[in-house]
Amino acid sequence: MSDYLNSKIDINSDKVIEFLDEMPFWSAPFGLKLLDKIEFRKNISILDIGSGTGFPLIEVAMRMGDTCKITGLDPWEKGINRIHKKLVAYNINNVELITGKAENIPLKNDSTDLIISNNGINNVLNPEIALKECARVLKNGGQFILTVNLEKTMYEFYDIFKEVLYNNGMEPEIESLEQHIYHKRKPLNELSSLLIKSGFNIDDIESHKFEYRFNDGTSMLNHYFIKLAFLESWMEILYPKERKKVFQQIEKEINRKSEIEGSFKLTIPFVVIKCSKP
């Protein structure tokens, strides 16, 4: 049993921030597809929702050039500070950064030509309010491009998690796990309906997927990004006294499957949604 349950990573630690640029390994597959959908024009205003530590915000800023103004919005102050350092180092002058939430965008009505969000909308507390805010600040005829990962994300792990919970007679925890997945990754039909309700036309939905592969469950559960982005929320589903037992069983089962199949795979399905405001 590895000590991953006791190795919490503080996302606001200065040491973590300095090395968090590994994050694009997760976000890059989404972001590269998002970049393909942008209609490149000069003299436009752009809003990036959920800017994180700067990808794809900085890439968009450099590709668009100084005739365009890009605003990055994120409630994570440490991430915003990290972007500031990059902007200075890269001598980028067409970006404004705002520490704030998508549910309350501090921009004027009809002030933005293009909104992008790389796996950001599915992480806001209230997607309905956030999308209405996006519609408010976007100009008529403006473009809104977002990427979201879908409810089948990492189903290989979640199936094992549910199986272990079921074998331990933990049906309420299975329900909590299902609610956790639903909260983080709404079904595509619900998100599409919410976009239309918010005042957008959906012009295109493109499906993609990528995979994480690990030697076994031990390597997966000790992976830096798994511990940073997922492990704590998985543990919160369980009572503290049950965590070690349950995760020992999960790790053992993943290791067993990996021995048979040669590795353990996590599938990440996602979509790129291209919208417009009529």
N, C-alpha and C positions, 0 to 999 in steps of 0.2 A: 504494500500500500504506500503510494507516494504521499508527500506532505502537501499536495496542492490545495487541500481544503483549508490549510492554515497560512497560505502564502498569498494573501489578498494584495492586489496591486492598486495603489492609490492613484487615480487618474489625475489628481491635482498636485501630485508630487513633482517638484522641479526636476528630479532625476528622471522620472517617467516622461515628462514633457520633452526633455532633451532628445529622447530616443523614439518618440511616438511616431516619427515619420515612417515607421514600418507599417502604420495603419493603411496606407494606400495599397498594400498587398491585398487587403480585404476590399477596399473601395475602388481600386483601379478597374476591375472588370466591369463594374457598373458605370464608372465615370467615362471610360473610353467609349462605351456605346452611347452615353449621353452626348458626348462631344460630337459624335457623328450626326446627331439630329439638329444641331444648332444651325440656324440660317445666319451666316456671317454677313454683317453689314457694318458700315461705319456710322459714327455719330449716334449711337444708341445707348440707353441706360439699361443696366443688367442688375438683377438681384439674385444672389446665391443664398438659399435658405439651408442652414445647417452646415456652415463652412468648416467646422472642425479645426484642423490644423492647416488647412489651406488647399486641399485638393478636392475638386478641380478648380477652385476659385483662381489660384495664381496662374494656372495653365490657361484658363479662359482670358484672364487679364492680359497675359503676354500675347496670346494669339489675336485678340481683338485690337490691341494697340491703343495709343493715347487718345484717339478720337472718341473712344467709348469710356464710360464711367461704370465701374463695377462696385456694387455694395455687397459686403459680406455680413450676414446676420447669423448669430449663434448665441445662446445663453451662457455658453461655457467660456468664462473669462480667461482661463489659462490657455485655452486654444486660441482665442483672439490675440492674446499676447504673443503667442508663438508665431502667428501670421505676421504680426507687426515686425518682428525680427527678420522674417524672410523678405518682406517688402523692402526693408532698408538694405538688406544684403544684395538683393537682386535689382535694386534701383527702379522699383516699380512705383509709378506715381498716379495711376488711374484707379486706385482702389480706396474705398472708404469702408471702415469696419465698425460694426455696431454690436454691442453686447445687448442682446434682446431676444424675445421670443417671437415665433411665427404667428402666434395668436394675437399679437399686438405690434404689427409692423410700423415703425415710425417713419413712414413715407406718405406723401400726399396721394390723393386719389388720381388714378390715370397718369402716373408719373414714370412708369417703367415699361420698356419695350420687350424685355425678355426676362423671365424668371426660370432659374434652374434649381433643382434640389436633388442631390445625389444621395439617395437613401436617407433623406432627412425628414420628409413628411411623415413617414411611418414611425418616427421616433418622437413626434410632438405629443403633448398631453391631450390636446383636443384637435384632431385633424379637421373636423367640420369648421371650426372657427378659423383655423389656419388657412384653409382653402378659400374661405370667404374673404379673408384679408388679402390673399393673393389676387383674387378677382378684383378686389377694390383698387389695388395699386397698379394693376396691369392696364395698359392702354387698350382701347378697342383695336382689334386686329393683332394684338401682341401675342407672343409665343410663350408657352409654359411647358417645360420639359422636366420630367421627374423620373427617377428610377426607384423601384421598391423591390425588396425580396419578398417572396411569396410564402404562404403558410406551410408549404412542404419543405421549407428550408431545413436542412440537417435532419430530415425525417429518419435517417438511419440511427441517429443517436436517440431521438425522441421515442422511437418505437421500443428501443431497449429500455429506456427510462420508464416508460409506461408498463412494460412487461415486468420489470423488477418491482414496481409499485404494486401491480396487481398480485404478484406472487407473495407479497408481504401483507396483503389485505388492506391496502391503503387507497381505497376508492376515492375518498375526498381529495387526496393529494393528486390523483389522476385528473380530477375535475379542475383543480388549481393549475395544473400544468397546461391543460387545454385552454384555460382562460388566459394564462400567460402568453401562449402562442398566439391566440386570437388578438390580444391587446397589442402585441408587437407587429403582427403581420395579418392585416385584414384580407379576407378573400378578394380577389380581383374584381368580382362583380360588385361588391360593396364599395370599393374605392372608386370604380367607374361611375356608379350611381351618385356618389358624393361629389365627384368632379362636375358632373352634369348639373346636379342640384345647385352647386356653387356658381354656375354661370359659364362653364367652359364647354366648348366643343371638343370631343376627343377625335383627333385626326388620324392617329395611328397608335397601335399597341404592338410592340415587338418583343417576343419572348426569347430569353437566353438562359444559360446556366453555366456554372463552373463547379469545380470540385476541389475540396481539400482532401489530401490523402495522408495517412499516418501509418507508421509501422504497427501500432497497437493502441489500446485504450490508455495505457500509461503515458505514452508520448502525447496523445491528444489532450488529455486532461491536464498535462503539465505545459501545454503550449501557451506562450505568452498571451496571444490574442484571445484564446479561449478563456483564460483566467481573467483577463481584463474586461471583456465584453459580455461574457455569458455565465461564467461559473457562479458568481455571487447570486444572480437572479435564480439560477437553478436550485441553489442551496436554500434560498428563502421559501421555496415551496414546502420544505421539510421542517419538522421540529428539530431543533439543534441536536437533541440526543439521538435522532435517527439518521443524521447526515452521514456519519462515518460508515455505518452499516450499509446504507443504501448505495453509496458511491463505491464502496468496496465490491459490491455485487455488480454494479454497472461496469466498473473497470474490468472485473474478471470476465464478464460476458463479452465485452468488446475484445478483450485479449483472446478469448476462445475463438470468436469469429475471425479475427485477424489471422490466427494461426491456420485456419482452414482456407481462407480466401487470399492470404498473402499480404493484406493490408486492410486498413479501415478507411472507408470513404464517406465523406460528408458532401452531399449535393446541395448546391445553392442555386435554386431557380429564381429568376427575377425578370422583370419587364421594364422596358423603357416606354413611357407614355408621353406622346406628343400631343399637346392641347393648344387651343387658341381661344381668345376671347372675341366673340362676334361683335 
